[in-house]
Amino acid sequence: MEHDHSASDIEKEAVTVARPQGDVTRVEAPVTLKAYMMCVFAAFGGIFFGYDSGYISGVMGMKYFIETINGPGATFLPSKEKSLITSILSAGTFFGALMGGDLADWVGRRPTIIFGCLVFIVGVVLQTASQSLGLIVAGRLVAGFGVGFVSAIIILYMSEIAPRKVRGAMVSGYQFCICLGLLVASCVDYGTQNRPDSGSYRIPIGLQMAWALILATGIFFLPESPRFFVKKGKLDKAAGVLSRLRDQPLDSDYVRDELAEIVANHEFEMTVVPYGNYFQQWANCFRGSIWQGGSYLRRTILGTSMQMMQQWTGINFIFYFGTTFFQQLGTIDDPFLMSLVTTLVNVCSTPISFYTMEKLGRRTLLIWGALGMLICEFIVAIVGTCKPDDTMAIKAMLAFICIYIFFFATTWGPASWVVIGEVFPLPIRAKGVALSTASNWLWNCIIAVITPYMVDEDKGNLGPKVFYIWGGLCTCCFIYAYLLVPETKGLTLEQVDQMLSESTPRTSAKWKPHTTYAAEMGMTEKTVAGHAENRSDSE
């Protein structure tokens, strides 16, 4: 078959609704290996996010690093220094995530991710060169900005390019890469901990540059999000990207139907809430009533609270302070090895979510995952309180910590990222995901600041009793998931919009798509092409 259409003709055909206007089964092409591989590589961004979060736990327990910061003879880092070193990264990522939302709307998803990698590398160079507390704190702050850019926008990018049938599994791959980064960091820490020179901490720090370079190089060769081009009114480029992502000819019915649905959904949202100026665009995230499931405010609250709850599970207590916590128990021969074991459990468990995310759904995983975690955490707290010096009891406690990590890795770890990438409409998607990611890092920072003061022997000295707090917060996560989290599996991003407006969280799993935005909007070649031209002129 010969394709002799002009670019203009193809653009018009792409935005014309194809034969079955209301056919909800023809809004996306079949999944191909090419689509899988693109999303898999994008998920690689999780490795340097995970590695950067994981290496610091081991480094803060290294004798040479402690003496470099506090002088010869020092045996530990004071609570205030551990708190500062750990939390300053999260402070940078909080602001980096918010800034990333703006950049992603202005210049695109890909350039924002690449820029984040470059900023991160600058931060790593500063940390690697450090010989004092001041420079390593400054380096982690700068690196935090880079991690913020990437952690927010990579989720947005993957959600927008992934096919709906495997979107949950693909975004779960991002969480798996985070876990893989944590594991690699633990292995490197374990291998360098006893070096009698600065290589003990500089090797784990400097290795981070490799992950950033690989991600930036790979993302450069991947296509931009088609939804970004629709937002900018560049429908010809959107059609070309969709053709590449779905591995279909440019004039394929699948490409035309999917693009028509994306455009129609965007048109509908723009009739509800116009763009406005810069400040109005941010204010749009908070428009509507909290009692309306499809309102922008409700979605923003859902996204930000979802990431808050993920941090409330207490998982980063293990990955940030696990090594020093195991040292304080006094009954573990090799705290570094135990920290490596918990990270290995995390990595090996996460791939289960690739299957369960699409088979069982996001809501189901979040509810049962929270239940499993809170049971494990209360058991750890009770055992650690009743028999703190019993070796067998400590082993049982460590076993339940690993089971707790298993529940997190298969449920709340990936599912919270999947949900925030799905619930926002296109006009506020970049800013909504940025706000949600910033919420994650804000609570990450808060927990990193307060935890040393709760558990260190010269402060709160809670020890295992801290798991009473995490167990109580996981109980909140259980109630939250049951009452407020909708089911989004198997739906396109545009169908998620419809579902949120037409159902409640507890009835969302039964909701089925019954029409398309393209059919409801009466989308025609003339109106869409004309609007795209006007949008391009105005921007």
Secondary structure by P-SEA (a helix, b strand, c coil): ccccccaaaaaaaaacccccccccccccccccaaaaaaaaaaaaaaaaaaaaacaaaaaaacaaaaaaacccccccccaaaaaaaaaaaaaaaaaaaaaaaaaaaaccaaaaaaaaaaaaaaaaaaaaacccaaaaaaaaaaaaaaaaaaaaaaaaaaaaccccccaaaaaaaaaaaaaaaaaaaaaaaaacccccccccccccccaaaaaaaaaaaaaaaccccaaaaaaacaaaaaaaaaaaaaccccccaaaaaaaaaaaaaaaaaaaacccccaaaaaaccccccccccccaaaaaaaaaaaaaaaaacaaaaaaacaaaaaaaacccccaaaaaaaaaaaaaaaccccccccccccaaaaaaaaaaaaaaaaaaaaaaaaaccccaaaaaaaaaaaaaaaaaaaaccccaaaaaaacccccccaaaaaaaaaaaaaaaaaaaaaccccccccccccccccaaaaaaaaaaaaaaaaaccccccccccaaaaaaaaacccccccccccccccccccccccaaaaaaaaaaaaaac
